[in-house]
Amino acid sequence: MTLDRPSPAGSPVGGAAGAEADRLEQQFGLLFDAYRQRLRQRATEIDPSLQPSGYRTIVTLINLGPTGATHLADALGFDKSMLSRQLHQLELLELVTREQDPADRRAVIIHATPVAVARVEALKTLERDEFRDRLSQWEASELSDLIRLLAKLNEA
């Protein structure tokens, strides 16, 4: 992060716009903190000893389907040693299996076990239902505004 970087021409740097940007940043911080807390909670619901990074690993593996370690590490942004530690724990918890890649005997293919898929899918359904329940309290126009504004923010 560079603090001395000049702002683009015409962009607000202070005053009311700066204060609003600060408030927005605080709200995003709260949103990210809540996400990390939910990640910890979901990991614990899978198994009390599972770390949030292990939960992310199993969810990503389920989303990708059976895959090689390099592809999984890239998808997670993990180095090989971090992924190896995660896979070791997930194997001990019987949430993943590894087998030789038939196309390349030096490589392995990692699979989520049926138990892992069932547990994660149940949690994802619960989370989706909770999220939709919270959003059902909103006016349709508020939801449309949020979608439009997030899309605009993502364009930047």
C-alpha positions as MATLAB code, in Angstrom:
seq = 'MTLDRPSPAGSPVGGAAGAEADRLEQQFGLLFDAYRQRLRQRATEIDPSLQPSGYRTIVTLINLGPTGATHLADALGFDKSMLSRQLHQLELLELVTREQDPADRRAVIIHATPVAVARVEALKTLERDEFRDRLSQWEASELSDLIRLLAKLNEA';
ca = [
       0.000    0.000    0.000;
       1.388    3.374   -0.997;
       0.224    6.286    1.104;
       2.069    8.999   -0.832;
       0.512    8.210   -4.191;
      -1.339   11.187   -5.657;
      -5.019   10.713   -6.331;
      -6.257   10.630   -9.914;
      -7.266   13.970  -11.386;
     -10.750   14.984  -10.355;
     -11.101   12.425   -7.555;
     -12.206   13.531   -4.117;
      -9.438   13.566   -1.532;
     -10.985   15.269    1.456;
     -14.001   17.002    2.881;
     -17.369   15.273    2.888;
     -16.340   12.835    0.164;
     -13.265   11.817    2.159;
     -15.352   11.291    5.283;
     -17.838    9.177    3.318;
     -14.991    7.140    1.836;
     -13.736    6.535    5.385;
     -17.201    5.376    6.484;
     -17.425    3.084    3.451;
     -14.017    1.629    4.255;
     -15.177    0.978    7.835;
     -18.277   -0.814    6.575;
     -16.200   -2.998    4.252;
     -13.896   -3.750    7.196;
     -16.884   -4.871    9.254;
     -18.132   -6.976    6.348;
     -14.737   -8.683    5.953;
     -14.486   -9.267    9.718;
     -17.926  -10.900    9.696;
     -16.857  -13.062    6.744;
     -13.731  -14.231    8.605;
     -15.851  -14.989   11.689;
     -18.307  -17.037    9.596;
     -15.367  -18.874    8.029;
     -14.096  -19.817   11.509;
     -17.594  -20.875   12.553;
     -18.145  -22.992    9.433;
     -14.753  -24.670    9.872;
     -15.639  -25.559   13.458;
     -19.005  -26.924   12.339;
     -17.215  -29.301    9.955;
     -14.829  -30.361   12.727;
     -13.743  -28.541   15.915;
     -10.066  -28.921   14.983;
     -10.458  -27.578   11.421;
      -8.870  -24.189   10.765;
     -10.515  -21.602    8.472;
      -7.817  -22.186    5.842;
      -8.696  -25.891    5.880;
     -12.341  -25.035    5.353;
     -11.403  -22.775    2.429;
      -9.324  -25.629    1.031;
     -12.140  -28.163    1.138;
     -14.715  -25.704   -0.265;
     -12.375  -24.781   -3.121;
     -11.665  -28.447   -3.838;
     -15.383  -29.214   -3.954;
     -15.942  -26.295   -6.322;
     -13.062  -27.356   -8.591;
     -13.735  -31.061   -8.454;
     -10.911  -33.596   -8.285;
      -7.728  -31.759   -9.153;
      -3.982  -31.688   -8.842;
      -2.137  -30.069   -5.973;
      -0.597  -27.312   -8.094;
      -3.955  -26.240   -9.472;
      -5.524  -26.298   -6.002;
      -2.630  -24.314   -4.475;
      -2.925  -21.712   -7.257;
      -6.687  -21.412   -6.759;
      -6.190  -20.827   -3.030;
      -3.110  -18.625   -3.290;
      -1.199  -21.081   -1.068;
       2.382  -22.201   -1.435;
       3.054  -25.939   -1.634;
       3.996  -26.313    2.034;
       0.829  -24.543    3.206;
      -1.312  -26.737    0.963;
       0.519  -29.846    2.130;
      -0.268  -29.003    5.779;
      -3.918  -28.382    4.926;
      -4.233  -31.627    2.980;
      -2.570  -33.592    5.768;
      -5.131  -32.314    8.287;
      -8.008  -32.860    5.867;
      -6.844  -36.444    5.272;
      -6.681  -37.098    9.021;
     -10.256  -35.827    9.282;
     -11.218  -38.086    6.346;
     -12.373  -35.112    4.274;
     -10.003  -35.645    1.328;
      -8.212  -38.497   -0.375;
      -5.222  -38.468   -2.678;
      -4.529  -40.883   -5.491;
      -1.953  -41.149   -8.235;
      -2.811  -39.342  -11.427;
      -3.234  -42.100  -14.050;
      -1.903  -39.729  -16.721;
       1.222  -38.818  -14.698;
       2.302  -41.289  -12.024;
       4.437  -38.595  -10.333;
       1.399  -36.399   -9.657;
      -1.601  -36.875   -7.386;
      -5.255  -36.063   -7.787;
      -7.032  -34.771   -4.690;
     -10.672  -35.682   -4.080;
     -13.155  -34.442   -1.503;
     -14.784  -37.370    0.270;
     -18.565  -37.833    0.137;
     -18.675  -36.926    3.847;
     -16.899  -33.621    3.150;
     -19.215  -32.809    0.257;
     -22.316  -33.541    2.344;
     -21.126  -31.428    5.298;
     -20.056  -28.486    3.155;
     -23.223  -28.557    1.048;
     -25.362  -28.553    4.212;
     -23.458  -25.531    5.529;
     -23.664  -23.719    2.198;
     -27.417  -24.286    2.085;
     -27.787  -22.955    5.623;
     -25.609  -19.927    4.840;
     -27.477  -19.186    1.604;
     -30.830  -19.453    3.389;
     -29.661  -17.120    6.191;
     -28.353  -14.599    3.636;
     -31.562  -14.674    1.610;
     -33.625  -14.336    4.783;
     -31.677  -11.209    5.743;
     -32.106   -9.767    2.256;
     -35.826  -10.552    2.251;
     -36.201   -7.791    4.855;
     -34.971   -5.221    2.317;
     -37.029   -3.250   -0.146;
     -36.585   -4.441   -3.727;
     -35.245   -0.997   -4.667;
     -32.588   -1.194   -1.915;
     -31.404   -4.549   -3.192;
     -31.332   -3.249   -6.780;
     -29.345   -0.202   -5.630;
     -26.829   -2.388   -3.807;
     -26.373   -4.631   -6.841;
     -25.961   -1.648   -9.156;
     -23.500    0.131   -6.855;
     -21.396   -2.974   -6.228;
     -21.229   -3.583   -9.976;
     -20.096    0.022  -10.412;
     -17.460   -0.384   -7.712;
     -16.224   -3.583   -9.383;
     -15.705   -1.709  -12.651;
     -13.042    0.474  -11.074;
];
